[in-house]
Amino acid sequence: MPEELHEAYHPTNREEKRCECGEIFVFSRSCGADVCPSCDNHRGFARCFCGWSLSGRDGRVELEEMGETIDPDD
């Protein structure tokens, strides 16, 4: 990753965002999203291939039902 892009995404250079539960979101490299360490909310997402979903169902299954192709090794 180019250094200028890496610096733009460094946690100290990002605006602090709080979840509805009050915790500060932390960037998850595996999800590619800001995730709450307390309640697992994914900021700006409705579902994630990691299995999280706003609906409480399996987010990965929801994505597959919507036609997303997900590598089975992930």
N, C-alpha and C positions, 0 to 999 in steps of 0.2 A: 504494500500500500504506500502510495507516495506520502512523504513526510507531512506535507501541508494538509492532506486529507486526514491522515492519522491525528494530527493536532486538532483538526476541526471536530473530531469525534471523541477527543480525550474528555473524560468526565469533568475535569476542572474547567473546561471550556464550554460545557453544555449548560443550558438554563436548567435550574433545579425544578423538577415537576413533582407534585405531590398527588398521591392516589386519594380516592374518596375516603379511604380508611385512615388517612393521615400520614402514612409512610411515604418516604421518598422513593420514587421509581429508580431502579438500577438497570442499566443496559445489559441484556442477556445476549451474548454472542451466539448461543445455540439457537435462539428464537429470532434474533435480529430485531428485537423490540425492547422497549422499556417495560420492565416487569416489576410488580410490587413484591418485595420479599415477604410481606406479611400475608396478603390475601391472594397472591398469584395473578392479579389483574394484569392484562397486557394492554398498555396504553394505546388506544387507537385501533385495536384489533377486536374482531368479534369471535374469532377462532384462530387456532395456531396448530401447526403440524406436530407440535410437542404433545398435543392432546388436550390443551386447555381450551375452554369455550365459555362465552358469556351465558349460554343456555344451560350449562352444567352437563351437557352431553360430551362425548368424545370429539374434540375439535378436529382431530385427524380424520375420523369417520365422516364428520360433516363436510370437510373439504373434499374428500373422495366422492361423496354423494353429489357435490356441486360440480363434479367433473375434473377436479384437480388431479394431476398425475403426481404421485409422491413416490420417491425412490424407496423401496422396501427396506433398504439398508440404513436409512436415516432413523 
